[in-house]
Amino acid sequence: MILWPKRAASDEAVNAQDDYCRQVAEGVHGVEALFDEQLRLLWISPSIERVTGYAPADCLVAQDLFALIVHESDRAHCTRAVAQLAADGLPQDFELRFVRRDGETAWVASHWRRVDSGGHWRLRLSAEDIQARKQAEYKLLETVTELRRAQALREHYLLRSNDERQRLAALLNLIRLGILFMDQDKRVLYYNRAMLEIWGYPPDAHLIGTRESVVQETVRPQLADPDAYFAHVAEVVERRQGVSDAFEFRLVDGRIVTDRSAVVEGSVEGHGIGRVWIYEDVTEARRISARLVEMAERDPLTNLYNRRRFHEELERTLADASRRGHAVGLLGIDLDGFKPINDAFGHQAGDEVLVRLAERVSRIVRRHEMFFRIGGDEFAMLVPDAQTEELAELAGRLRETVAGLRFCFEGKDAGVTASIGIAVFPDNGLDAEALIAAADEAMYRSKSEGRDRWTLSARTAGESARMPASSSDEPDSREE
Protein backbone atom coordinates (compact mmCIF):
# COMPACT_ATOMS: atom_id res chain seq x y z
CA MET A 1 0.00 0.00 0.00
CA ILE A 2 1.36 3.44 -0.97
CA LEU A 3 0.61 6.31 1.45
CA TRP A 4 0.73 9.84 0.01
CA PRO A 5 0.85 13.09 2.00
CA LYS A 6 -2.31 15.16 1.82
CA ARG A 7 -1.38 17.77 -0.76
CA ALA A 8 -2.92 18.96 -4.01
CA ALA A 9 -1.37 17.57 -7.17
CA SER A 10 -2.21 17.44 -10.83
CA ASP A 11 -3.05 14.16 -12.54
CA GLU A 12 0.26 14.35 -14.35
CA ALA A 13 2.19 14.74 -11.07
CA VAL A 14 0.25 11.87 -9.50
CA ASN A 15 0.98 9.63 -12.47
CA ALA A 16 4.67 10.56 -12.30
CA GLN A 17 4.75 9.81 -8.58
CA ASP A 18 3.04 6.46 -9.17
CA ASP A 19 5.60 5.71 -11.84
CA TYR A 20 8.49 6.44 -9.48
CA CYS A 21 6.92 4.39 -6.70
CA ARG A 22 6.36 1.46 -9.00
CA GLN A 23 10.05 1.56 -9.93
CA VAL A 24 10.99 1.49 -6.26
CA ALA A 25 8.45 -1.18 -5.33
CA GLU A 26 9.58 -3.54 -8.10
CA GLY A 27 13.05 -3.92 -6.59
CA VAL A 28 12.48 -3.49 -2.86
CA HIS A 29 15.73 -4.18 -0.98
CA GLY A 30 15.22 -3.86 2.76
CA VAL A 31 13.77 -0.40 3.36
CA GLU A 32 12.89 1.67 0.28
CA ALA A 33 11.88 5.33 0.29
CA LEU A 34 11.33 8.15 -2.20
CA PHE A 35 11.91 11.87 -1.60
CA ASP A 36 10.98 14.88 -3.75
CA GLU A 37 13.30 17.71 -4.84
CA GLN A 38 12.75 19.50 -1.50
CA LEU A 39 13.84 16.27 0.30
CA ARG A 40 10.30 15.66 1.53
CA LEU A 41 9.27 12.04 1.95
CA LEU A 42 6.84 10.89 -0.76
CA TRP A 43 6.73 7.17 -0.11
CA ILE A 44 8.34 4.59 2.15
CA SER A 45 8.08 0.81 2.09
CA PRO A 46 6.12 -1.04 4.76
CA SER A 47 9.37 -2.80 5.81
CA ILE A 48 10.30 0.37 7.72
CA GLU A 49 8.01 -0.80 10.52
CA ARG A 50 9.91 -4.09 10.85
CA VAL A 51 13.25 -2.26 11.12
CA THR A 52 12.24 0.73 13.28
CA GLY A 53 8.78 0.04 14.72
CA TYR A 54 7.43 3.15 12.95
CA ALA A 55 4.64 2.67 10.43
CA PRO A 56 4.90 4.32 6.99
CA ALA A 57 2.16 6.76 8.04
CA ASP A 58 4.28 7.86 11.03
CA CYS A 59 7.15 8.63 8.70
CA LEU A 60 5.02 10.49 6.14
CA VAL A 61 3.52 12.87 8.69
CA ALA A 62 6.84 13.54 10.44
CA GLN A 63 8.13 17.10 10.03
CA ASP A 64 11.72 15.78 9.77
CA LEU A 65 12.16 12.10 8.94
CA PHE A 66 15.87 12.26 9.76
CA ALA A 67 15.12 13.61 13.24
CA LEU A 68 12.57 10.85 13.75
CA ILE A 69 14.53 7.73 12.78
CA VAL A 70 18.24 8.63 12.31
CA HIS A 71 20.50 8.41 15.38
CA GLU A 72 21.65 11.85 16.51
CA SER A 73 25.34 10.88 16.13
CA ASP A 74 24.79 10.00 12.45
CA ARG A 75 22.22 12.68 11.60
CA ALA A 76 24.59 15.47 10.55
CA HIS A 77 26.61 13.20 8.25
CA CYS A 78 23.44 11.75 6.72
CA THR A 79 22.01 15.24 6.09
CA ARG A 80 25.25 16.42 4.44
CA ALA A 81 25.52 13.33 2.25
CA VAL A 82 21.93 13.58 1.03
CA ALA A 83 22.32 17.30 0.35
CA GLN A 84 25.49 16.54 -1.64
CA LEU A 85 23.62 13.91 -3.65
CA ALA A 86 20.83 16.42 -4.36
CA ALA A 87 23.43 18.92 -5.56
CA ASP A 88 25.67 16.79 -7.79
CA GLY A 89 23.71 13.59 -8.37
CA LEU A 90 26.61 11.33 -7.35
CA PRO A 91 25.50 8.19 -5.46
CA GLN A 92 26.07 8.06 -1.70
CA ASP A 93 26.60 4.80 0.22
CA PHE A 94 27.25 4.72 3.95
CA GLU A 95 26.27 2.95 7.15
CA LEU A 96 24.12 4.63 9.79
CA ARG A 97 21.94 3.84 12.77
CA PHE A 98 18.16 4.04 12.84
CA VAL A 99 16.51 4.70 16.20
CA ARG A 100 13.59 2.31 16.83
CA ARG A 101 10.37 3.36 18.46
CA ASP A 102 11.44 1.47 21.60
CA GLY A 103 14.68 3.48 21.80
CA GLU A 104 16.99 0.71 20.58
CA THR A 105 19.29 1.24 17.58
CA ALA A 106 19.37 -0.67 14.32
CA TRP A 107 22.33 -0.51 11.94
CA VAL A 108 21.58 -0.25 8.21
CA ALA A 109 23.66 0.11 5.06
CA SER A 110 22.06 2.98 3.12
CA HIS A 111 22.29 3.50 -0.64
CA TRP A 112 21.15 6.89 -1.94
CA ARG A 113 20.48 7.50 -5.64
CA ARG A 114 18.98 10.33 -7.67
CA VAL A 115 16.26 9.17 -10.06
CA ASP A 116 15.62 11.46 -13.04
CA SER A 117 12.41 11.24 -15.08
CA GLY A 118 10.43 13.66 -17.20
CA GLY A 119 12.54 16.69 -16.33
CA HIS A 120 12.14 16.09 -12.62
CA TRP A 121 14.22 14.10 -10.16
CA ARG A 122 13.61 12.26 -6.96
CA LEU A 123 15.87 10.78 -4.31
CA ARG A 124 15.66 7.07 -3.73
CA LEU A 125 16.83 5.38 -0.53
CA SER A 126 17.56 1.67 -0.33
CA ALA A 127 18.56 0.50 3.15
CA GLU A 128 19.46 -3.03 4.21
CA ASP A 129 19.39 -4.22 7.81
CA ILE A 130 22.98 -5.04 8.93
CA GLN A 131 22.28 -5.25 12.66
CA ALA A 132 23.20 -8.92 12.77
CA ARG A 133 26.50 -8.22 11.02
CA LYS A 134 27.34 -5.42 13.47
CA GLN A 135 26.56 -7.64 16.43
CA ALA A 136 28.89 -10.25 14.93
CA GLU A 137 31.64 -7.62 14.59
CA TYR A 138 31.26 -6.54 18.21
CA LYS A 139 31.33 -10.15 19.30
CA LEU A 140 34.49 -10.69 17.27
CA LEU A 141 36.20 -7.75 18.98
CA GLU A 142 35.26 -9.14 22.38
CA THR A 143 36.69 -12.49 21.37
CA VAL A 144 39.94 -10.91 20.19
CA THR A 145 40.29 -9.09 23.51
CA GLU A 146 39.74 -12.31 25.37
CA LEU A 147 42.34 -14.02 23.22
CA ARG A 148 44.94 -11.45 24.19
CA ARG A 149 44.28 -12.07 27.87
CA ALA A 150 44.30 -15.83 27.90
CA GLN A 151 47.03 -17.87 26.26
CA ALA A 152 45.34 -21.01 27.47
CA LEU A 153 42.38 -20.27 25.23
CA ARG A 154 44.65 -20.02 22.20
CA GLU A 155 46.22 -23.38 23.04
CA HIS A 156 42.78 -24.92 23.41
CA TYR A 157 41.74 -23.73 19.95
CA LEU A 158 44.88 -25.19 18.36
CA LEU A 159 43.84 -28.68 19.48
CA ARG A 160 40.54 -28.52 17.64
CA SER A 161 39.66 -29.71 14.16
CA ASN A 162 41.08 -28.14 11.02
CA ASP A 163 37.96 -26.01 10.51
CA GLU A 164 38.19 -24.70 14.06
CA ARG A 165 41.87 -23.99 13.53
CA GLN A 166 41.10 -21.98 10.40
CA ARG A 167 38.56 -19.89 12.30
CA LEU A 168 41.09 -19.31 15.08
CA ALA A 169 43.77 -18.32 12.56
CA ALA A 170 41.42 -15.73 11.09
CA LEU A 171 40.86 -14.26 14.53
CA LEU A 172 44.55 -14.28 15.46
CA ASN A 173 45.39 -12.42 12.28
CA LEU A 174 43.23 -9.53 13.49
CA ILE A 175 45.15 -8.86 16.69
CA ARG A 176 48.35 -6.85 16.95
CA LEU A 177 50.26 -9.43 18.99
CA GLY A 178 52.76 -11.47 17.01
CA ILE A 179 52.27 -15.20 17.61
CA LEU A 180 54.73 -17.96 16.72
CA PHE A 181 54.25 -21.67 17.53
CA MET A 182 57.26 -23.99 17.34
CA ASP A 183 56.67 -27.75 17.48
CA GLN A 184 58.72 -30.17 19.59
CA ASP A 185 61.18 -30.62 16.68
CA LYS A 186 61.80 -26.85 16.73
CA ARG A 187 60.04 -26.19 13.44
CA VAL A 188 57.51 -23.45 12.77
CA LEU A 189 54.00 -24.79 13.20
CA TYR A 190 52.00 -21.55 13.09
CA TYR A 191 52.49 -17.78 12.88
CA ASN A 192 50.13 -14.86 12.36
CA ARG A 193 50.31 -11.73 10.24
CA ALA A 194 51.43 -9.49 13.12
CA MET A 195 54.45 -11.74 13.71
CA LEU A 196 55.56 -11.18 10.09
CA GLU A 197 55.09 -7.42 10.42
CA ILE A 198 57.02 -7.17 13.69
CA TRP A 199 59.99 -9.14 12.36
CA GLY A 200 60.05 -7.44 8.95
CA TYR A 201 59.02 -10.44 6.83
CA PRO A 202 57.12 -9.79 3.57
CA PRO A 203 53.36 -10.48 3.84
CA ASP A 204 53.63 -13.55 1.58
CA ALA A 205 56.50 -15.16 3.53
CA HIS A 206 56.08 -18.91 4.08
CA LEU A 207 57.65 -20.13 7.31
CA ILE A 208 55.71 -23.32 8.07
CA GLY A 209 58.21 -26.13 8.64
CA THR A 210 61.21 -23.77 8.89
CA ARG A 211 63.75 -24.74 11.53
CA GLU A 212 64.26 -22.46 14.53
CA SER A 213 67.93 -21.93 13.63
CA VAL A 214 66.97 -20.70 10.15
CA VAL A 215 64.37 -18.32 11.60
CA GLN A 216 66.98 -16.89 13.96
CA GLU A 217 69.41 -16.24 11.12
CA THR A 218 66.74 -14.47 9.05
CA VAL A 219 65.77 -12.13 11.93
CA ARG A 220 69.35 -11.47 13.07
CA PRO A 221 69.77 -8.39 10.80
CA GLN A 222 66.64 -6.86 12.37
CA LEU A 223 68.07 -6.96 15.93
CA ALA A 224 70.04 -4.11 17.45
CA ASP A 225 71.88 -6.59 19.73
CA PRO A 226 71.38 -10.10 18.29
CA ASP A 227 73.83 -11.85 20.62
CA ALA A 228 72.05 -10.59 23.75
CA TYR A 229 68.64 -11.51 22.34
CA PHE A 230 69.59 -15.05 21.33
CA ALA A 231 71.22 -15.58 24.73
CA HIS A 232 67.84 -14.68 26.25
CA VAL A 233 66.07 -17.13 23.90
CA ALA A 234 68.47 -19.93 24.87
CA GLU A 235 67.89 -19.25 28.57
CA VAL A 236 64.11 -19.35 28.16
CA VAL A 237 64.20 -22.59 26.17
CA GLU A 238 66.56 -24.25 28.65
CA ARG A 239 64.26 -23.44 31.59
CA ARG A 240 61.37 -25.25 29.81
CA GLN A 241 58.71 -24.56 32.47
CA GLY A 242 56.32 -21.75 33.24
CA VAL A 243 55.64 -18.56 31.34
CA SER A 244 58.70 -16.41 30.78
CA ASP A 245 58.82 -12.83 32.00
CA ALA A 246 58.39 -10.10 29.41
CA PHE A 247 61.75 -9.42 27.77
CA GLU A 248 62.28 -6.08 26.03
CA PHE A 249 64.61 -5.68 23.06
CA ARG A 250 65.22 -3.19 20.27
CA LEU A 251 65.25 -3.57 16.51
CA VAL A 252 67.63 -1.74 14.21
CA ASP A 253 64.85 0.55 12.97
CA GLY A 254 64.33 1.87 16.51
CA ARG A 255 61.20 -0.10 17.39
CA ILE A 256 60.86 -1.63 20.86
CA VAL A 257 59.42 -5.14 21.14
CA THR A 258 58.70 -7.47 24.06
CA ASP A 259 58.40 -11.24 24.00
CA ARG A 260 56.95 -13.88 26.31
CA SER A 261 57.08 -17.63 25.89
CA ALA A 262 55.62 -20.81 27.32
CA VAL A 263 55.72 -24.54 26.67
CA VAL A 264 52.52 -25.93 25.08
CA GLU A 265 51.55 -28.99 27.10
CA GLY A 266 50.23 -32.06 25.32
CA SER A 267 47.44 -34.40 26.33
CA VAL A 268 49.95 -36.44 28.31
CA GLU A 269 50.85 -34.57 31.49
CA GLY A 270 54.40 -33.30 31.55
CA HIS A 271 54.89 -33.89 27.83
CA GLY A 272 55.27 -30.68 25.88
CA ILE A 273 54.30 -30.58 22.20
CA GLY A 274 56.01 -27.29 21.38
CA ARG A 275 56.48 -23.70 22.44
CA VAL A 276 54.55 -20.50 21.82
CA TRP A 277 56.19 -17.06 21.51
CA ILE A 278 54.17 -13.87 21.84
CA TYR A 279 55.66 -10.63 20.47
CA GLU A 280 54.30 -7.15 21.06
CA ASP A 281 55.47 -3.90 19.49
CA VAL A 282 55.45 -1.50 22.46
CA THR A 283 57.16 1.40 20.68
CA GLU A 284 54.12 3.65 20.82
CA ALA A 285 53.34 2.72 24.42
CA ARG A 286 56.89 3.60 25.44
CA ARG A 287 56.72 6.86 23.51
CA ILE A 288 53.46 7.81 25.23
CA SER A 289 54.90 6.85 28.61
CA ALA A 290 57.96 9.02 27.99
CA ARG A 291 55.73 11.86 26.84
CA LEU A 292 53.62 11.63 29.99
CA VAL A 293 56.77 11.77 32.11
CA GLU A 294 57.95 14.77 30.12
CA MET A 295 54.59 16.52 30.54
CA ALA A 296 54.76 15.90 34.29
CA GLU A 297 58.14 17.60 34.60
CA ARG A 298 57.99 20.35 31.98
CA ASP A 299 56.25 23.71 32.00
CA PRO A 300 53.58 23.59 29.24
CA LEU A 301 54.10 27.23 28.21
CA THR A 302 57.88 27.49 27.93
CA ASN A 303 58.78 23.76 27.75
CA LEU A 304 61.37 24.40 30.47
CA TYR A 305 61.72 21.97 33.35
CA ASN A 306 59.19 22.81 36.08
CA ARG A 307 59.35 23.15 39.87
CA ARG A 308 58.95 19.42 40.43
CA ARG A 309 61.93 18.56 38.22
CA PHE A 310 63.90 21.44 39.79
CA HIS A 311 63.63 19.96 43.27
CA GLU A 312 64.48 16.45 42.00
CA GLU A 313 67.56 17.68 40.14
CA LEU A 314 68.67 19.89 43.03
CA GLU A 315 68.52 16.99 45.50
CA ARG A 316 70.33 14.67 43.10
CA THR A 317 73.02 17.24 42.22
CA LEU A 318 73.69 18.11 45.87
CA ALA A 319 73.98 14.43 46.80
CA ASP A 320 76.45 13.85 43.97
CA ALA A 321 78.43 17.00 44.83
CA SER A 322 78.60 15.96 48.49
CA ARG A 323 80.10 12.59 47.54
CA ARG A 324 82.62 14.11 45.13
CA GLY A 325 83.46 17.21 47.14
CA HIS A 326 82.34 19.57 44.35
CA ALA A 327 80.58 22.93 44.55
CA VAL A 328 77.10 23.58 43.11
CA GLY A 329 75.77 26.94 41.98
CA LEU A 330 72.13 28.00 42.14
CA LEU A 331 70.82 31.15 40.46
CA GLY A 332 67.40 32.43 41.51
CA ILE A 333 65.94 34.71 38.80
CA ASP A 334 62.92 37.00 39.11
CA LEU A 335 61.72 39.34 36.36
CA ASP A 336 61.41 43.10 36.96
CA GLY A 337 58.56 44.87 35.19
CA PHE A 338 56.66 41.72 34.22
CA LYS A 339 53.45 42.46 36.16
CA PRO A 340 52.94 45.90 34.53
CA ILE A 341 53.09 44.22 31.09
CA ASN A 342 50.53 41.64 32.21
CA ASP A 343 48.26 44.33 33.65
CA ALA A 344 48.55 46.72 30.69
CA PHE A 345 48.45 44.30 27.76
CA GLY A 346 46.93 41.10 29.14
CA HIS A 347 48.13 37.60 29.89
CA GLN A 348 48.76 36.81 26.24
CA ALA A 349 51.44 39.50 26.18
CA GLY A 350 52.86 38.13 29.42
CA ASP A 351 52.99 34.64 27.92
CA GLU A 352 54.87 35.99 24.90
CA VAL A 353 57.46 37.56 27.20
CA LEU A 354 57.97 34.29 29.07
CA VAL A 355 58.24 32.20 25.90
CA ARG A 356 60.69 34.57 24.18
CA LEU A 357 62.77 34.83 27.34
CA ALA A 358 62.91 31.04 27.72
CA GLU A 359 64.00 30.64 24.09
CA ARG A 360 66.69 33.34 24.30
CA VAL A 361 68.13 32.23 27.65
CA SER A 362 68.15 28.58 26.56
CA ARG A 363 70.61 29.57 23.82
CA ILE A 364 73.23 30.63 26.34
CA VAL A 365 72.73 27.70 28.71
CA ARG A 366 75.62 25.27 28.46
CA ARG A 367 75.26 21.50 28.36
CA HIS A 368 75.87 20.89 32.06
CA GLU A 369 73.59 23.75 33.20
CA MET A 370 69.84 23.34 33.74
CA PHE A 371 67.27 26.12 33.34
CA PHE A 372 63.89 25.88 35.14
CA ARG A 373 60.65 27.84 35.33
CA ILE A 374 59.65 27.70 38.97
CA GLY A 375 56.32 29.48 38.49
CA GLY A 376 54.94 32.83 37.31
CA ASP A 377 57.94 34.99 36.39
CA GLU A 378 60.35 33.07 38.64
CA PHE A 379 63.16 31.02 37.11
CA ALA A 380 66.18 29.13 38.39
CA MET A 381 69.43 27.83 36.97
CA LEU A 382 71.37 24.93 38.45
CA VAL A 383 75.10 24.70 37.71
CA PRO A 384 77.00 21.58 38.89
CA ASP A 385 80.72 21.78 39.74
CA ALA A 386 80.71 25.60 39.58
CA GLN A 387 83.10 28.24 40.85
CA THR A 388 82.00 31.68 42.08
CA GLU A 389 83.72 33.47 39.18
CA GLU A 390 81.91 31.29 36.62
CA LEU A 391 78.56 31.91 38.33
CA ALA A 392 79.15 35.67 38.34
CA GLU A 393 79.98 35.60 34.64
CA LEU A 394 76.89 33.49 33.93
CA ALA A 395 74.68 35.86 35.95
CA GLY A 396 76.04 38.77 33.97
CA ARG A 397 75.23 37.09 30.67
CA LEU A 398 71.75 36.26 31.92
CA ARG A 399 71.12 39.83 33.00
CA GLU A 400 72.29 41.22 29.66
CA THR A 401 70.26 38.69 27.68
CA VAL A 402 67.03 39.49 29.54
CA ALA A 403 67.60 43.25 29.39
CA GLY A 404 68.22 42.98 25.66
CA LEU A 405 64.78 41.56 24.94
CA ARG A 406 62.45 44.14 23.44
CA PHE A 407 58.70 43.77 22.87
CA CYS A 408 56.02 45.82 21.19
CA PHE A 409 52.43 45.55 22.39
CA GLU A 410 49.66 47.72 20.95
CA GLY A 411 52.29 49.95 19.38
CA LYS A 412 54.15 50.50 22.66
CA ASP A 413 57.67 49.32 23.43
CA ALA A 414 58.10 47.15 26.50
CA GLY A 415 60.82 45.17 28.19
CA VAL A 416 61.81 43.41 31.39
CA THR A 417 64.97 43.01 33.41
CA ALA A 418 66.14 40.34 35.81
CA SER A 419 67.05 40.43 39.47
CA ILE A 420 69.37 37.49 40.16
CA GLY A 421 70.54 35.90 43.39
CA ILE A 422 73.51 33.51 43.49
CA ALA A 423 74.03 30.83 46.13
CA VAL A 424 76.83 28.24 46.28
CA PHE A 425 76.87 24.81 47.92
CA PRO A 426 78.36 24.21 50.44
CA ASP A 427 79.39 27.80 51.27
CA ASN A 428 75.85 29.24 51.51
CA GLY A 429 73.86 26.13 52.43
CA LEU A 430 74.33 22.44 53.14
CA ASP A 431 71.00 21.21 51.81
CA ALA A 432 68.44 22.08 49.16
CA GLU A 433 66.20 24.14 51.43
CA ALA A 434 69.08 26.22 52.75
CA LEU A 435 70.53 26.79 49.27
CA ILE A 436 67.17 27.93 47.88
CA ALA A 437 66.71 30.31 50.80
CA ALA A 438 70.19 31.76 50.23
CA ALA A 439 69.53 32.31 46.51
CA ASP A 440 66.13 33.91 47.28
CA GLU A 441 67.64 36.21 49.86
CA ALA A 442 70.34 37.34 47.41
CA MET A 443 67.73 37.85 44.67
CA TYR A 444 65.61 40.07 46.95
CA ARG A 445 68.72 42.11 47.74
CA SER A 446 69.18 42.65 44.00
CA LYS A 447 65.62 43.96 43.84
CA SER A 448 65.99 46.22 46.85
CA GLU A 449 69.24 47.66 45.51
CA GLY A 450 67.77 48.77 42.20
CA ARG A 451 66.89 45.66 40.18
CA ASP A 452 68.52 44.58 36.87
CA ARG A 453 71.54 43.19 38.71
CA TRP A 454 72.92 40.09 40.37
CA THR A 455 73.93 39.57 43.99
CA LEU A 456 76.07 36.86 45.57
CA SER A 457 74.63 35.41 48.78
CA ALA A 458 76.35 36.47 51.98
CA ARG A 459 74.67 33.68 53.97
CA THR A 460 76.95 31.15 55.62
CA ALA A 461 76.25 27.45 55.80
CA GLY A 462 74.33 26.58 58.95
CA GLU A 463 72.14 29.70 59.06
CA SER A 464 68.40 29.16 59.25
CA ALA A 465 66.91 28.32 55.88
CA ARG A 466 63.76 30.28 56.67
CA MET A 467 63.48 33.55 54.73
CA PRO A 468 63.16 36.67 56.86
CA ALA A 469 59.94 38.62 56.55
CA SER A 470 59.99 41.10 53.65
CA SER A 471 60.72 44.65 54.79
CA SER A 472 59.24 47.76 53.22
CA ASP A 473 62.42 48.39 51.20
CA GLU A 474 62.38 44.86 49.71
CA PRO A 475 59.41 44.72 47.32
CA ASP A 476 57.76 41.40 46.50
CA SER A 477 58.83 40.29 43.03
CA ARG A 478 55.23 39.26 42.25
CA GLU A 479 54.24 42.94 42.28
CA GLU A 480 56.75 43.68 39.56
Salt bridges, closest charged atoms under 4 A:
ASP19 OD1 - ARG22 NH2 3.97
GLU32 OE1 - ARG124 NE 3.16
ASP36 OD2 - ARG40 NE 2.77
GLU37 OE2 - HIS120 ND1 3.75
ASP58 OD2 - ARG101 NH2 2.48
ASP74 OD2 - ARG97 NE 2.99
ASP93 OD1 - HIS111 ND1 2.79
ASP93 OD1 - ARG113 NH1 3.14
GLU95 OE2 - ARG133 NH2 2.26
GLU95 OE1 - LYS134 NZ 2.95
ASP102 OD1 - ARG100 NE 3.48
ASP116 OD1 - ARG114 NE 3.78
GLU128 OE1 - HIS29 NE2 3.06
GLU128 OE1 - HIS111 NE2 2.97
ASP129 OD2 - ARG50 NH1 3.99
GLU137 OE2 - ARG133 NE 3.42
GLU137 OE1 - LYS134 NZ 3.64
GLU164 OE2 - ARG160 NH1 2.65
GLU164 OE1 - ARG167 NH2 2.63
GLU197 OE1 - ARG176 NH2 2.57
GLU217 OE2 - ARG220 NE 3.72
ASP227 OD1 - ARG220 NH1 3.50
GLU248 OE1 - ARG286 NH2 2.69
ASP253 OD2 - ARG255 NE 2.75
ASP259 OD1 - HIS232 NE2 3.03
GLU280 OE2 - ARG148 NH2 3.51
ASP281 OD2 - ARG255 NH1 3.76
GLU284 OE2 - ARG287 NH2 2.53
GLU294 OE2 - ARG291 NH1 3.03
GLU294 OE2 - ARG298 NE 3.89
GLU297 OE2 - ARG309 NH1 2.66
ASP299 OD2 - ARG373 NH1 3.09
GLU312 OE2 - ARG308 NE 3.51
GLU313 OE2 - ARG309 NE 2.87
GLU313 OE1 - ARG316 NH2 2.62
ASP320 OD1 - ARG323 NH2 3.30
ASP320 OD1 - ARG324 NE 2.98
ASP334 OD1 - LYS447 NZ 3.31
ASP336 OD1 - LYS447 NZ 2.46
ASP343 OD2 - LYS339 NZ 2.90
GLU369 OE2 - ARG366 NH2 2.74
GLU378 OE2 - ARG478 NH2 2.78
GLU393 OE2 - ARG397 NE 2.76
GLU441 OE1 - ARG459 NH2 3.43
GLU449 OE2 - ARG445 NE 3.91
ASP452 OD1 - ARG399 NH1 3.14
GLU463 OE1 - ARG459 NH1 3.96
ASP476 OD1 - ARG478 NH1 3.37
GLU480 OE2 - ARG451 NH2 2.97
